[in-house]
Amino acid sequence: MAKFSKKSLTPAPASAKPVASGALGHVRAAIANPYISASGAALLFLLTLTALVMIIGDPKAGAPVIRLPLAQAVVAAAPPGWREALTADGSGPGVVEEVFELSETPIPEGEALGGEAVITLPGAQAVRRVQPLPPAPIAGLHNPGPNGPLPVIAPNGRTPAQAYARPFQPNGKPKVSLIVGGLGLNSRATREAIETLPGEITLSFVPYAEGLQGWIDLAREHGHEVLLETPMEPVDYPDNDPGPYTLLASSGPAETSRRLEWLLSRATGYFGLTNYLGSRFLNSDPAMAAFTTVLKTRGLAFIDDGQAAGRGLGVPRASAGRIIDDQLSSEAIDQQLLALEAQALQNGQALGSGFAYPLTITQVAQWTRAVEARGYQLAPASALTRR
C-alpha cells in the first residue's frame, strides 16, 4: 500500500512564485492537492473503462449462461446431488453454493418467484436452459406396496401417465420424439445423457440399476420425463435372459402381476413402461392381457420399441418406428435421424429409440441442436401416445 508524505505547513520561501489569483489559481491549487488529484485519477480511470466496455462490448457477452426459471428455483438449499451432476468427475466448473442465493432478502421456504436467474459459467463447454419437472413422488399417486411404493390413480382421476409426463404444447410443426434407453447401469453414460440431452428427449431406465430413484430424480430435475424398462421374455430365452423378474409368456396372470409389481416398486416418477426385449411375450395374447390389466389399474402408459406396433391395449400407447443405432457409426445414426425426420414430415409425427451408447448420445445431442431450425418440433414421447 502506497504511503503519502505529510504536507509541509511552513511558509514558502521568498523565492517561490506567488500563487495565481482568481479561478485559475483555485484550479492550480486543487491540482496540487494530492487527495483531489488521486480522486481525479480514479474517476478518469472509471470513465475510460466505461468507454472501453461501450466500444468493445461486455467481456462476458460471449460466455455461456444458464437461465433458471425462478419459479422453479430452490430457495432453501441446493437440490441433492447438484454438485456431482455438474461434471462426470464431480469437480464442476467452479460453481459454489452461493449460486443458489438469488436474493439478498430472505425468501420464505416454499415460495416461488417469477422470471429467470442468469448464471454465467466461464469456460463451460455447453449450457442449456433447464426446466425441472416436479419432484417425485407426487401426492396421491402412490400407495405402499410389499416391496416399495406402487403407482395408483389419484382420487380425482389423475393418472401417473398424466402427472409424470413432460408438459407439451404443439406448435403445428411435425413432431419428432426420441427415447434413449438402457440408463442406470453405466453411471458415466447415464449422467451424460441426463446432462447433455435436452429435456424433450425421453429417458428410460433399467429397473435393476443401483440408486435408481436418484437417477430418476436427477433426470426429472433436468426436465426429462422417464420410462421404466420392463424385461420381457424373448424367443431365445433362457439363453438370452433379461433378469430374475422377466415377464414370461407362460406365466399366469397372478405371477405376471407379482413380478410386474416388484418392478414397479423399484422407484417413482415414471409416466409409463417400455419393453426390454420381449419378442415372445409381446406376441402372446394371454400374457399381454395380464400385463395390460396391471397398467390400466395403475394408470400407466406403454411405449414399445416397435415389436408391439398395432396393439392398442386400451392404455396410452405409442410404438417406436425406428431404432437409430442398430448400426453403431456416426454416419449410420445420422442417416436414421434424418429418416426419422422424413417419417415425421409424412405422418405428422415420428418416434425413434436408441441405446445409451456414448456415440448415440453424442450424435443425438448434435442432432437436437439443429432439428427445430429445419422445421420440426422436438417432443417428449408422451406427447405421441394415444389410447
N, C-alpha and C positions, 0 to 999 in steps of 0.2 A: 504494500500500500504506500503510495507516494506521500512524503512529508512536505508540508509547506513551512517556509521560514517566516518568522514573525516580522511584521511591518515595523520599520523604524519610526519612532514617534518624535525624533529630534528634528529641529527645523532644517530646511535645506540650506546648504552652503550658499554663500553670497554669489558664487559664480554660476549657480544653477539658473536656467532660463525661467522667467516668470510664467505662472500658469495662465493660459489663454483665457480671455474673458468671454462671457456670453454663452450661447448654445454650444458652439464648437468646443469651448473649454469644458463644459459638462460632459460631452461625449468622450473627449480625451481622458477625462478623469475616470469615467466609467470603465473605459477600456483598460486603464491602468489598474483597476481594482481586480485582484486575482480571482475572487469569488464570482464576480459578474462575468469575467472572461471565460471561466470554466463552464458556467451555466450556458453561456452563448455557444461555446463549442459543442456542448451536449445537444443543444437544440438544433444546431446546424447538422449534426450527425443524424439525428432523427428525421429531419426534413429530407436529407439526402437519401436515407434508407427508404423512406416512404416513396420518394420519386422513383427509385430503382425498382421497387416492387410494382409500382404502377406501370413502368415501362416494360420490365421483364416478365412480370406476372407472379402469381403465387408460387413460391418454391415448392409447395406441396401439391400443386394443381395436378401433377401427373401421377401422384401416388395413389395406390388403390385405397378404396374406402369401403367400410361396412356400414350399411344403413339398417338400423334396428328399429322396427316399429315400437314406439314407447308403450303402446297399449299392451305389448307382449313382454315388455322388459321386466326382468326380475329386480325388485327394489330392495328386498331384504338381504339377499345374498346371491352369489353366482350360482347357476344351476350345477348339480353334481356332475363331475367329470368334464367340466368345460375346459379346464386347463389341458387335460390329457387329450381332448378332442382337437386341439389346435394343430398339432402335428403328430406324425406317426410315432416319434420318439418322445413326445410329451414335453419337449422344450418350449415350443411356441415361439412366435415372433416378437417376444418382448412385451406381451400384453400382461398387465398386472391386475390385481383385484380391483384397483381404483377405477377401472374402466366401467364398472357397474354402478359407481356412484355418479349418477347422471344429474344430480341436483345438489346444490349446497344446502337447500332447505329439506329437512327430513320429510319423507313421504310415508304416510301410514301404510303398514303392511297390507297387501291385498288390493290396494287401489291401483287403477290403471291410468296411464297418461295417453295423450294423443300425440300425433306427429312421429318423428323418427329421430334416432340418435345416429350421428355420423362419426365413425371411428376410423382414423387413418392408420394404416399399418405399413410403415416404411419397409420396403424390401419384400413385401409379400408377393407370392407368385400369382395367385389368383384369388379374387374376392367376389363373392356373390351375396345378394340380398337374401337373408334368411327370414322366413315367415313360419314360426313354430306352430305346430298343431297342439291342441290341448293335451296335457299330460294324461296318461292312463294310470289307473282305471277311472272311467267317468262314472259318477254316482248313478246307481240304478241299473247299470248294465252288466253286473256280475253278481254271482252268488258263490258262496264257498262250496267246494267240492271235496271229495276224498283225497285228492292229490294237489289241490290248489284252486284258485278262483276259476269259475266257468262262466262264459258269456251267456247272457239272458236278454230277452226283450224287456224293455222298461215298461212299467205300468201304463205309461201314456202311449205305448205302441212304438216308441223309437227303438230301432234295432242297432246292434253293433255295426252292421254293414253301413248304416247311415251315419252314425256318430263318429266312427273312426276313419271314415273316408276323407280324403283331402277335398276341401270345397273347390268347386269348379264352376266357372261362368263361360259358356261357349260364346265365341265372337263371330260365328258364321263361317270360319275357315275350316278346311279339312283337319280333323283331329288325328294326331299320331301319339300313340302311347307305347311305353316300353316297360317291361318288368325285368329287373336284374335279380337273379336268384342265387341260391347256394350260399347265402350270407350267414355269418356267425361262427363258422369253423376256423377260418383264417382271419385273424384279427387285423392284419395289415390290409388285406383286400376289403374287409368289411368297413374299416374306418375310411379307406379311400373312397369307396362307393358312397358312403354317407356324406362325406365332406365335399367331394368334387362334383357329384352329380346334382343337378337342380332338383328342387322338391317335387316337381311334376313327375319324376321318374319313380315308379313304384318299386319297393324293395321287398323281397321275400326271404324269410329266414328259416334255417334248418331247426326243427324242434329239439334236436339233441345238443344244440350249441350250449356251451357253458356260458353263464351270465346272459342268457337270452333276453331277460327283461331289460337289463341295462342297455343292450344293443338296440332293442325296440324303442326304449325311451330316448336314446341318442338320435335315432333316425327320425322320430317324431319332432324332436327339438329342432332338427334341420329341415322340417317341412315335408318329410316323406311319409306317405301312407304305407301301411305294412300288410303283407300277406304271410300266413303261416303255412309252411310246406307240409304236405301230408304224404308220408311214404305209402305207396300202394304197390300191390303185387304185380311184377312184370311177368311176361311169358316165360322167361328163363329162370324164375325163382325155383329153388333157393340158391342156385349158382350166383345169381345176381340178387343179393339180399339187401333191401333198403333199411334194415334195422329191426330191433325186437318188437316194435309196435307197428309193424307193417300191416295195413289193412288187407286181408286175404279174401279172395273171391269165394272161397269155400266156407268161410265163417258164417255163422248165423247172425241175425240182427243184434242179439244181445252181446255177442263177442265183438262185433264191429263197433257197437256203441261204447263198450267198455274201453277198447283201445283208442277210439277217437276221443273220448272224454279225457283220457290221460294226456293225449297230445294237446288238446285244447287248454288244459290246466297248466301248461308249461309257462304261459305268460298272458298278459292282457295287452290291448291296444291294436290288435289286428282287425281289419274290417272283413276279412274272408280267408278262405283256404285256397291253396293251389296244389296240384298234384306233383309228387316226385316219383317218376317212373309211372307204373300202373297200367301197362298195356293189356294185362289180363283183367284186372279189377274193373277198369273203366268200361270194359265191354261185357260185363256181367250185369244183367238187369236186376237180379235179386240183390247183389252187392251194392249197386248204385242206389237202389230203393232204400236200403237201410242207411246208407250214407246221407242221402238227401233228407230223410226224416230227421236226423240229428241237426242238419244245417237249418232246416225250417224251424225247428224248436228253438234253436239258439240265435236265430236272426242273422245268419252269416251269408256272405256271398261266396261263389265258387268260380274261380278262373283257372282254366286248364291250359296246357301247352299246345293244344290243337288236337290231342288224341280223343277228346270227348266232344268235338265240334258237332253241332246238330242236336245235342241232348239239352232239352230245355230245363228239366228238373224242377221247375217251379220256384226257384230261388234266383236272386240277382246273378246273372251269368255272363261270361264272356269267354271266348276262346282265342288264343294267340294264332295269328295267321302265318307267322314266320318266326323261325329261330335264327337269330342273326349271326351266331358264332359256331355253326356246325363245322365250318372250315375256319381254323384259327389263324388267320392272317389279317393284317390291317386292310389289305385290298378287298378281301372277301367280305369282311364285316362292313366296310363302307358300301359295297355293292348291295348287300342285304338291307342296309338302312335306306338306300335310295329306292330299292324295290318296295320297302315299307311306305315310303312317301307316295310312290305311284299307286299303291293299293288304296291309300287314304284319298288320293285325288279321284280315284274311280268310284269308291264306295262312300266317301264322306268321312270315313274313319278307318283306322288300322291299328292293330295291336301286335307287338312283337315281344319276344322274350330272349333272354340271354343269360349266361352264367357269369359269375363274378371272377372271371379271369382278369388279370391285370391289363391285358391287351384290350379286352372287351370294355372295361371301364374307361380306359384312355380314349378309345375310338368313340364311345358313346358321349363322353364329355365334350369332345371336339364337335361332334355332330349337333349336340343340343345348342351350341353357341350360334349356329347359323340356320337351323331348320326353320325358325319362325320368320326370319328375314326372307326365306324362299316362299312364304305364303301359307304356312301351316300353323296350327295351334298345338303346342305340346300339352298333353292332357294326362292326368293320372288314370290308371287302368280302371278305377271305379267309375269314371265318367263314361266308360264304354259298356258298362254292364246293363243288361235288360232282363226282365223276367220272361 
